[in-house]
Amino acid sequence: MKQGRLLVAALLLATLAGLFWWSNKKEASAMKAPPTPATTKILEVPQDQIQSLTIEKAGSDSLHVRHAQRR
């Protein structure tokens, strides 16, 4: 009878120790800075081929940019 209680107490202690370890591990991973995502290049156009650029957004004015005359 006493061995049964000792076994239950040991299992309870092991469970609590495991939960304590897991919670500390989870906190440590939450405190780390999130990884910075790598930027993805969508389009690459050589600079000498760009003459003008127009940016349009719904509900606002469009933005027109022209390259100055080259020599």
N, C-alpha and C positions, 0 to 999 in steps of 0.2 A: 504494500500500500504506500509506503513512504517513497519507494523508488518511482512510482507513478507520478507523484507530486514533484519529485526532483526532475524527472524527465519533462514534465509540463513546464516547470520553471525554466529549465535550460532552453527549451524551444521558444518560449516567450522572450527570453533574454536575447537569443540569436535573432529572432524576428525584429525586435526593437533595435538591435545594433545594425541590422541590415537596412532598416528604414532610415536610421540616422545617417548612415554612410551614403545612401541614395539621395537623401535630401541635400546633404552638403555638396555632393557631386553635381546635382541639378542647379544649385545656387551658383556654383563656380562657373558652370557653363553659361548661365544667364548673364553673369557679370562681364564676360568677355565681349569685346567689341565685335559687332557683326562684320562678316567679311565684306570688303568693298567689291561690288560687282565689276567685272571687266567691261570696259566700253567696247561697243561693237561699231565698226566703221560701216556705214550703210552705203555711202557713195563716195567715190574718189574721182575728182575732176581736176586735171592740171590747171594751175592758176592762170596760165596764159590763154586758156579757152573760155574763161568766164568773162562775159560782157556785161550782163545785168542780172539782177536777182529780184524776184517779187515774192513776198511772203503775204499770204492771205489767210485770215482767220474769220470764221463765221461770226457775224455780229459786230465786226469792228473794221476799221479802215485797213486797206492793204498798204504794205511797205515796199517801196520801189528803191532799189539801190543800183546805181550804175557805176561802172569802173571809169575812172578819169582817163582821158585820152593818153595813149602811150606814144612815145617818141618813135 
